[in-house]
Amino acid sequence: MAEFLVWTPSITVHVDEIDSQHKELISRANSLMKAVVSGQGKNNLVEFVTFLADYTDFHFRSEETMMRKFQYPAYNVHKNAHDYLREEVRNFLDSLAEGPAKSETVISVVEGLGDWVMNHIRKMDVEMGKFLRTKL
C-alpha cells in the first residue's frame, strides 16, 4: 500500500526539531491507515488518538516555545490553529469513551487529521520556519 501521507520538500520547515516531529506524526497516521485498510483500524484507534493528543500537545508546545522566544509575529494565529486541533482531538477522545467507533469514523478521523496536518504544515509551519531560520 502506498503511504497515505507523504513527506515532501514542500512541507519541510528546515528546522530539524520541528521536521522530525512532523515526520513522526506522519508515520503514525500512515500506520493507522494501514491498520484501517487491513481491517484493524478500530482496534488501534484509541491508542492512536491518545498518542495524537499527547504528541500534538508536546509538538505544539515545542513550536509555541520557539515562536514566543523569537517573537514570531503570527504567534496568536498559529497558536489558535493549534488550539483548534487540540480541541478536536479531545472531543474525539471523549466520544471514544462513550463507545466503540464505527469504521467510517476511523476513516473520517484519519483523513481529517491528514488533511489538517498537511495543510497546516504546508502553510503555517513553512512560514514559521522561514521566520525561525532567520533567528536560529
N, CA and C atoms as an extended XYZ file, in Angstrom:
408
Properties=species:S:1:pos:R:3:atomname:S:1:resname:S:1:resid:I:1 pbc="F F F"
N         0.835       -1.179        0.000 N   MET     1
C         0.000        0.000        0.000 CA  MET     1
C         0.879        1.241        0.000 C   MET     1
N         0.539        2.205       -0.829 N   ALA     2
C         1.267        3.471       -0.850 CA  ALA     2
C         0.982        4.217        0.457 C   ALA     2
N         1.910        5.064        0.824 N   GLU     3
C         1.726        5.851        2.035 CA  GLU     3
C         0.535        6.790        1.867 C   GLU     3
N        -0.217        6.962        2.922 N   PHE     4
C        -1.364        7.849        2.959 CA  PHE     4
C        -0.893        9.301        2.935 C   PHE     4
N         0.043        9.625        3.817 N   LEU     5
C         0.653       10.951        3.866 CA  LEU     5
C         2.111       10.794        3.461 C   LEU     5
N         2.590       11.713        2.653 N   VAL     6
C         3.952       11.592        2.128 CA  VAL     6
C         4.743       12.838        2.480 C   VAL     6
N         5.923       12.614        3.033 N   TRP     7
C         6.833       13.709        3.323 CA  TRP     7
C         7.429       14.194        2.010 C   TRP     7
N         7.299       15.478        1.730 N   THR     8
C         7.848       16.057        0.512 CA  THR     8
C         8.616       17.334        0.852 C   THR     8
N         9.453       17.791       -0.058 N   PRO     9
C        10.172       19.047        0.197 CA  PRO     9
C         9.237       20.228        0.467 C   PRO     9
N         8.031       20.198       -0.072 N   SER    10
C         7.112       21.330        0.111 CA  SER    10
C         6.640       21.487        1.553 C   SER    10
N         6.800       20.456        2.379 N   ILE    11
C         6.391       20.576        3.773 CA  ILE    11
C         7.577       20.580        4.729 C   ILE    11
N         8.768       20.707        4.200 N   THR    12
C         9.952       20.787        5.049 CA  THR    12
C        10.050       22.199        5.622 C   THR    12
N        10.153       22.281        6.934 N   VAL    13
C        10.225       23.559        7.624 CA  VAL    13
C        11.678       24.025        7.713 C   VAL    13
N        12.605       23.084        7.611 N   HIS    14
C        14.047       23.345        7.693 CA  HIS    14
C        14.474       23.760        9.094 C   HIS    14
N        13.723       23.298       10.085 N   VAL    15
C        14.119       23.387       11.490 CA  VAL    15
C        14.061       21.940       11.965 C   VAL    15
N        15.232       21.356       12.223 N   ASP    16
C        15.328       19.913       12.458 CA  ASP    16
C        14.347       19.389       13.505 C   ASP    16
N        14.248       20.072       14.633 N   GLU    17
C        13.364       19.606       15.706 CA  GLU    17
C        11.915       19.518       15.220 C   GLU    17
N        11.480       20.512       14.500 N   ILE    18
C        10.094       20.535       14.009 CA  ILE    18
C         9.894       19.495       12.914 C   ILE    18
N        10.823       19.420       11.974 N   ASP    19
C        10.691       18.441       10.892 CA  ASP    19
C        10.652       17.015       11.425 C   ASP    19
N        11.475       16.700       12.412 N   SER    20
C        11.474       15.329       12.937 CA  SER    20
C        10.153       15.021       13.644 C   SER    20
N         9.580       15.999       14.317 N   GLN    21
C         8.288       15.786       14.968 CA  GLN    21
C         7.177       15.624       13.935 C   GLN    21
N         7.230       16.403       12.860 N   HIS    22
C         6.239       16.246       11.785 CA  HIS    22
C         6.341       14.859       11.157 C   HIS    22
N         7.551       14.387       10.954 N   LYS    23
C         7.745       13.058       10.364 CA  LYS    23
C         7.141       11.975       11.256 C   LYS    23
N         7.265       12.133       12.569 N   GLU    24
C         6.677       11.157       13.497 CA  GLU    24
C         5.157       11.159       13.391 C   GLU    24
N         4.556       12.343       13.328 N   LEU    25
C         3.097       12.430       13.174 CA  LEU    25
C         2.639       11.758       11.883 C   LEU    25
N         3.351       12.012       10.797 N   ILE    26
C         3.009       11.419        9.501 CA  ILE    26
C         3.167        9.901        9.548 C   ILE    26
N         4.229        9.438       10.171 N   SER    27
C         4.458        8.000       10.295 CA  SER    27
C         3.320        7.332       11.060 C   SER    27
N         2.890        7.939       12.157 N   ARG    28
C         1.799        7.364       12.951 CA  ARG    28
C         0.488        7.353       12.173 C   ARG    28
N         0.215        8.434       11.438 N   ALA    29
C        -1.012        8.469       10.638 CA  ALA    29
C        -0.980        7.385        9.573 C   ALA    29
N         0.178        7.179        8.954 N   ASN    30
C         0.307        6.121        7.948 CA  ASN    30
C         0.124        4.739        8.563 C   ASN    30
N         0.635        4.541        9.770 N   SER    31
C         0.453        3.254       10.444 CA  SER    31
C        -1.021        2.976       10.715 C   SER    31
N        -1.727        4.005       11.150 N   LEU    32
C        -3.151        3.804       11.408 CA  LEU    32
C        -3.899        3.518       10.115 C   LEU    32
N        -3.583        4.228        9.041 N   MET    33
C        -4.278        3.995        7.768 CA  MET    33
C        -4.024        2.568        7.278 C   MET    33
N        -2.802        2.078        7.452 N   LYS    34
C        -2.517        0.688        7.076 CA  LYS    34
C        -3.382       -0.264        7.894 C   LYS    34
N        -3.549        0.046        9.180 N   ALA    35
C        -4.401       -0.787       10.028 CA  ALA    35
C        -5.847       -0.726        9.561 C   ALA    35
N        -6.307        0.442        9.159 N   VAL    36
C        -7.685        0.593        8.672 CA  VAL    36
C        -7.884       -0.283        7.437 C   VAL    36
N        -6.934       -0.210        6.504 N   VAL    37
C        -7.046       -0.977        5.255 CA  VAL    37
C        -7.047       -2.475        5.539 C   VAL    37
N        -6.291       -2.905        6.559 N   SER    38
C        -6.233       -4.326        6.875 CA  SER    38
C        -7.373       -4.767        7.797 C   SER    38
N        -8.270       -3.841        8.127 N   GLY    39
C        -9.409       -4.186        8.963 CA  GLY    39
C        -9.165       -4.076       10.451 C   GLY    39
N        -8.012       -3.527       10.851 N   GLN    40
C        -7.673       -3.428       12.266 CA  GLN    40
C        -7.728       -1.992       12.798 C   GLN    40
N        -8.214       -1.059       12.014 N   GLY    41
C        -8.204        0.356       12.390 CA  GLY    41
C        -8.938        0.661       13.680 C   GLY    41
N       -10.105        0.041       13.871 N   LYS    42
C       -10.872        0.303       15.084 CA  LYS    42
C       -10.114       -0.164       16.317 C   LYS    42
N        -9.360       -1.240       16.184 N   ASN    43
C        -8.598       -1.759       17.320 CA  ASN    43
C        -7.485       -0.811       17.743 C   ASN    43
N        -6.954       -0.054       16.809 N   ASN    44
C        -5.832        0.836       17.097 CA  ASN    44
C        -6.254        2.283       17.310 C   ASN    44
N        -7.507        2.581       17.166 N   LEU    45
C        -7.951        3.967       17.167 CA  LEU    45
C        -7.716        4.663       18.504 C   LEU    45
N        -8.097        4.049       19.598 N   VAL    46
C        -7.922        4.692       20.903 CA  VAL    46
C        -6.440        4.937       21.153 C   VAL    46
N        -5.614        3.951       20.851 N   GLU    47
C        -4.166        4.107       21.023 CA  GLU    47
C        -3.642        5.265       20.168 C   GLU    47
N        -4.089        5.328       18.923 N   PHE    48
C        -3.618        6.375       18.027 CA  PHE    48
C        -4.082        7.749       18.484 C   PHE    48
N        -5.342        7.875       18.842 N   VAL    49
C        -5.869        9.182       19.241 CA  VAL    49
C        -5.236        9.634       20.558 C   VAL    49
N        -4.995        8.696       21.464 N   THR    50
C        -4.305        9.035       22.706 CA  THR    50
C        -2.890        9.516       22.409 C   THR    50
N        -2.177        8.787       21.533 N   PHE    51
C        -0.855        9.234       21.122 CA  PHE    51
C        -0.941       10.620       20.496 C   PHE    51
N        -1.896       10.804       19.602 N   LEU    52
C        -2.042       12.078       18.907 CA  LEU    52
C        -2.261       13.215       19.900 C   LEU    52
N        -3.123       13.000       20.873 N   ALA    53
C        -3.382       14.032       21.877 CA  ALA    53
C        -2.105       14.395       22.617 C   ALA    53
N        -1.368       13.392       23.056 N   ASP    54
C        -0.131       13.640       23.797 CA  ASP    54
C         0.954       14.237       22.906 C   ASP    54
N         1.126       13.657       21.729 N   TYR    55
C         2.227       14.089       20.870 CA  TYR    55
C         1.969       15.466       20.268 C   TYR    55
N         0.745       15.741       19.871 N   THR    56
C         0.484       17.071       19.314 CA  THR    56
C         0.661       18.131       20.393 C   THR    56
N         0.260       17.830       21.615 N   ASP    57
C         0.482       18.798       22.692 CA  ASP    57
C         1.972       19.049       22.880 C   ASP    57
N         2.771       17.982       22.925 N   PHE    58
C         4.233       18.114       23.025 CA  PHE    58
C         4.788       18.915       21.846 C   PHE    58
N         4.368       18.540       20.639 N   HIS    59
C         4.862       19.199       19.429 CA  HIS    59
C         4.447       20.668       19.385 C   HIS    59
N         3.182       20.934       19.666 N   PHE    60
C         2.698       22.311       19.628 CA  PHE    60
C         3.407       23.159       20.681 C   PHE    60
N         3.634       22.599       21.876 N   ARG    61
C         4.379       23.344       22.897 CA  ARG    61
C         5.789       23.664       22.415 C   ARG    61
N         6.424       22.736       21.693 N   SER    62
C         7.764       22.986       21.143 CA  SER    62
C         7.735       24.164       20.172 C   SER    62
N         6.788       24.117       19.239 N   GLU    63
C         6.670       25.202       18.272 CA  GLU    63
C         6.331       26.521       18.966 C   GLU    63
N         5.389       26.482       19.881 N   GLU    64
C         4.949       27.710       20.555 CA  GLU    64
C         6.071       28.314       21.393 C   GLU    64
N         6.890       27.476       22.010 N   THR    65
C         8.036       27.976       22.765 CA  THR    65
C         9.007       28.710       21.842 C   THR    65
N         9.294       28.119       20.692 N   MET    66
C        10.192       28.777       19.728 CA  MET    66
C         9.598       30.086       19.225 C   MET    66
N         8.302       30.055       18.909 N   MET    67
C         7.659       31.267       18.388 CA  MET    67
C         7.694       32.393       19.425 C   MET    67
N         7.447       32.064       20.686 N   ARG    68
C         7.495       33.097       21.735 CA  ARG    68
C         8.919       33.592       21.942 C   ARG    68
N         9.851       32.662       21.977 N   LYS    69
C        11.250       33.020       22.220 CA  LYS    69
C        11.751       34.031       21.190 C   LYS    69
N        11.357       33.808       19.939 N   PHE    70
C        11.851       34.678       18.865 CA  PHE    70
C        10.807       35.703       18.413 C   PHE    70
N         9.732       35.832       19.190 N   GLN    71
C         8.692       36.835       18.951 CA  GLN    71
C         8.119       36.760       17.525 C   GLN    71
N         7.675       35.577       17.177 N   TYR    72
C         7.075       35.352       15.857 CA  TYR    72
C         5.821       36.211       15.731 C   TYR    72
N         5.739       37.060       14.708 N   PRO    73
C         4.607       37.997       14.591 CA  PRO    73
C         3.237       37.327       14.451 C   PRO    73
N         3.164       36.139       13.892 N   ALA    74
C         1.876       35.460       13.693 CA  ALA    74
C         1.610       34.426       14.791 C   ALA    74
N         2.222       34.620       15.936 N   TYR    75
C         2.096       33.653       17.029 CA  TYR    75
C         0.631       33.369       17.383 C   TYR    75
N        -0.161       34.401       17.602 N   ASN    76
C        -1.547       34.193       18.052 CA  ASN    76
C        -2.371       33.408       17.042 C   ASN    76
N        -2.234       33.718       15.768 N   VAL    77
C        -2.971       32.994       14.729 CA  VAL    77
C        -2.522       31.533       14.696 C   VAL    77
N        -1.222       31.325       14.782 N   HIS    78
C        -0.665       29.970       14.734 CA  HIS    78
C        -1.127       29.164       15.958 C   HIS    78
N        -1.050       29.782       17.129 N   LYS    79
C        -1.479       29.095       18.355 CA  LYS    79
C        -2.969       28.774       18.302 C   LYS    79
N        -3.775       29.677       17.761 N   ASN    80
C        -5.209       29.399       17.629 CA  ASN    80
C        -5.450       28.163       16.763 C   ASN    80
N        -4.662       27.999       15.706 N   ALA    81
C        -4.787       26.798       14.864 CA  ALA    81
C        -4.433       25.557       15.672 C   ALA    81
N        -3.379       25.635       16.474 N   HIS    82
C        -3.004       24.512       17.335 CA  HIS    82
C        -4.126       24.201       18.318 C   HIS    82
N        -4.672       25.246       18.924 N   ASP    83
C        -5.737       25.043       19.915 CA  ASP    83
C        -6.959       24.381       19.283 C   ASP    83
N        -7.239       24.710       18.041 N   TYR    84
C        -8.357       24.087       17.330 CA  TYR    84
C        -8.148       22.570       17.251 C   TYR    84
N        -6.956       22.139       16.833 N   LEU    85
C        -6.727       20.691       16.715 CA  LEU    85
C        -6.709       20.036       18.090 C   LEU    85
N        -6.129       20.694       19.077 N   ARG    86
C        -6.151       20.146       20.435 CA  ARG    86
C        -7.596       19.861       20.856 C   ARG    86
N        -8.484       20.798       20.613 N   GLU    87
C        -9.893       20.649       20.991 CA  GLU    87
C       -10.563       19.519       20.206 C   GLU    87
N       -10.297       19.443       18.919 N   GLU    88
C       -10.874       18.373       18.093 CA  GLU    88
C       -10.442       17.002       18.595 C   GLU    88
N        -9.173       16.876       18.938 N   VAL    89
C        -8.659       15.591       19.429 CA  VAL    89
C        -9.300       15.256       20.778 C   VAL    89
N        -9.397       16.246       21.655 N   ARG    90
C       -10.044       16.000       22.963 CA  ARG    90
C       -11.503       15.574       22.779 C   ARG    90
N       -12.219       16.256       21.884 N   ASN    91
C       -13.616       15.896       21.633 CA  ASN    91
C       -13.734       14.470       21.112 C   ASN    91
N       -12.814       14.092       20.228 N   PHE    92
C       -12.867       12.745       19.687 CA  PHE    92
C       -12.548       11.706       20.761 C   PHE    92
N       -11.574       11.987       21.610 N   LEU    93
C       -11.281       11.065       22.719 CA  LEU    93
C       -12.501       10.906       23.622 C   LEU    93
N       -13.187       12.008       23.885 N   ASP    94
C       -14.407       11.932       24.705 CA  ASP    94
C       -15.457       11.053       24.040 C   ASP    94
N       -15.604       11.177       22.729 N   SER    95
C       -16.609       10.361       22.035 CA  SER    95
C       -16.227        8.887       22.049 C   SER    95
N       -14.928        8.586       22.011 N   LEU    96
C       -14.491        7.182       22.072 CA  LEU    96
C       -14.787        6.568       23.438 C   LEU    96
N       -14.764        7.403       24.464 N   ALA    97
C       -15.053        6.904       25.807 CA  ALA    97
C       -16.513        6.476       25.933 C   ALA    97
N       -17.362        6.993       25.056 N   GLU    98
C       -18.786        6.665       25.096 CA  GLU    98
C       -19.115        5.346       24.398 C   GLU    98
N       -18.195        4.837       23.599 N   GLY    99
C       -18.447        3.575       22.920 CA  GLY    99
C       -17.527        3.394       21.733 C   GLY    99
N       -17.506        2.193       21.155 N   PRO   100
C       -16.599        1.910       20.046 CA  PRO   100
C       -16.924        2.747       18.807 C   PRO   100
N       -15.895        3.038       18.053 N   ALA   101
C       -16.042        3.844       16.834 CA  ALA   101
C       -16.418        2.952       15.654 C   ALA   101
N       -17.201        3.511       14.752 N   LYS   102
C       -17.543        2.822       13.516 CA  LYS   102
C       -16.389        2.962       12.534 C   LYS   102
N       -16.310        2.044       11.577 N   SER   103
C       -15.242        2.092       10.572 CA  SER   103
C       -15.225        3.426        9.833 C   SER   103
N       -16.420        3.948        9.529 N   GLU   104
C       -16.493        5.226        8.816 CA  GLU   104
C       -15.870        6.337        9.655 C   GLU   104
N       -16.026        6.231       10.980 N   THR   105
C       -15.451        7.229       11.869 CA  THR   105
C       -13.932        7.163       11.835 C   THR   105
N       -13.407        5.949       11.848 N   VAL   106
C       -11.950        5.775       11.784 CA  VAL   106
C       -11.410        6.431       10.526 C   VAL   106
N       -12.014        6.129        9.403 N   ILE   107
C       -11.547        6.688        8.138 CA  ILE   107
C       -11.677        8.205        8.149 C   ILE   107
N       -12.780        8.703        8.643 N   SER   108
C       -13.005       10.149        8.702 CA  SER   108
C       -11.957       10.839        9.561 C   SER   108
N       -11.652       10.254       10.715 N   VAL   109
C       -10.653       10.848       11.611 CA  VAL   109
C        -9.283       10.876       10.948 C   VAL   109
N        -8.892        9.763       10.365 N   VAL   110
C        -7.567        9.700        9.750 CA  VAL   110
C        -7.461       10.662        8.570 C   VAL   110
N        -8.480       10.684        7.721 N   GLU   111
C        -8.448       11.599        6.578 CA  GLU   111
C        -8.479       13.052        7.031 C   GLU   111
N        -9.326       13.366        8.007 N   GLY   112
C        -9.401       14.736        8.515 CA  GLY   112
C        -8.100       15.173        9.150 C   GLY   112
N        -7.509       14.289        9.930 N   LEU   113
C        -6.215       14.581       10.544 CA  LEU   113
C        -5.168       14.823        9.469 C   LEU   113
N        -5.139       13.925        8.510 N   GLY   114
C        -4.150       14.057        7.441 CA  GLY   114
C        -4.281       15.366        6.696 C   GLY   114
N        -5.508       15.721        6.348 N   ASP   115
C        -5.734       16.989        5.651 CA  ASP   115
C        -5.298       18.170        6.500 C   ASP   115
N        -5.704       18.168        7.768 N   TRP   116
C        -5.372       19.284        8.646 CA  TRP   116
C        -3.856       19.405        8.806 C   TRP   116
N        -3.216       18.284        9.118 N   VAL   117
C        -1.766       18.299        9.344 CA  VAL   117
C        -1.020       18.770        8.103 C   VAL   117
N        -1.344       18.204        6.966 N   MET   118
C        -0.613       18.566        5.749 CA  MET   118
C        -0.845       20.032        5.376 C   MET   118
N        -2.080       20.494        5.482 N   ASN   119
C        -2.357       21.900        5.171 CA  ASN   119
C        -1.695       22.833        6.174 C   ASN   119
N        -1.748       22.486        7.431 N   HIS   120
C        -1.137       23.316        8.469 CA  HIS   120
C         0.373       23.395        8.263 C   HIS   120
N         0.994       22.262        8.032 N   ILE   121
C         2.452       22.261        7.824 CA  ILE   121
C         2.792       23.059        6.573 C   ILE   121
N         2.103       22.758        5.491 N   ARG   122
C         2.407       23.382        4.194 CA  ARG   122
C         2.255       24.904        4.241 C   ARG   122
N         1.275       25.380        4.981 N   LYS   123
C         1.010       26.824        5.008 CA  LYS   123
C         1.650       27.486        6.221 C   LYS   123
N         1.151       27.192        7.393 N   MET   124
C         1.560       27.921        8.592 CA  MET   124
C         2.960       27.556        9.068 C   MET   124
N         3.273       26.264        9.094 N   ASP   125
C         4.573       25.867        9.631 CA  ASP   125
C         5.723       26.237        8.701 C   ASP   125
N         5.519       26.138        7.410 N   VAL   126
C         6.579       26.530        6.470 CA  VAL   126
C         6.869       28.023        6.632 C   VAL   126
N         5.836       28.828        6.781 N   GLU   127
C         6.039       30.276        7.005 CA  GLU   127
C         6.762       30.521        8.327 C   GLU   127
N         6.345       29.824        9.360 N   MET   128
C         7.007       29.954       10.647 CA  MET   128
C         8.474       29.553       10.533 C   MET   128
N         8.730       28.481        9.794 N   GLY   129
C        10.102       28.015        9.608 CA  GLY   129
C        10.978       29.056        8.932 C   GLY   129
N        10.443       29.736        7.948 N   LYS   130
C        11.210       30.808        7.281 CA  LYS   130
C        11.634       31.867        8.292 C   LYS   130
N        10.696       32.245        9.140 N   PHE   131
C        10.995       33.242       10.167 CA  PHE   131
C        12.026       32.704       11.160 C   PHE   131
N        11.799       31.495       11.657 N   LEU   132
C        12.698       30.941       12.674 CA  LEU   132
C        14.126       30.768       12.165 C   LEU   132
N        14.265       30.409       10.893 N   ARG   133
C        15.618       30.229       10.343 CA  ARG   133
C        16.413       31.537       10.342 C   ARG   133
N        15.749       32.663       10.325 N   THR   134
C        16.474       33.943       10.391 CA  THR   134
C        16.931       34.230       11.821 C   THR   134
N        16.386       33.513       12.797 N   LYS   135
C        16.690       33.746       14.217 CA  LYS   135
C        17.596       32.682       14.833 C   LYS   135
N        17.606       31.504       14.233 N   LEU   136
C        18.383       30.388       14.816 CA  LEU   136
C        19.824       30.440       14.377 C   LEU   136
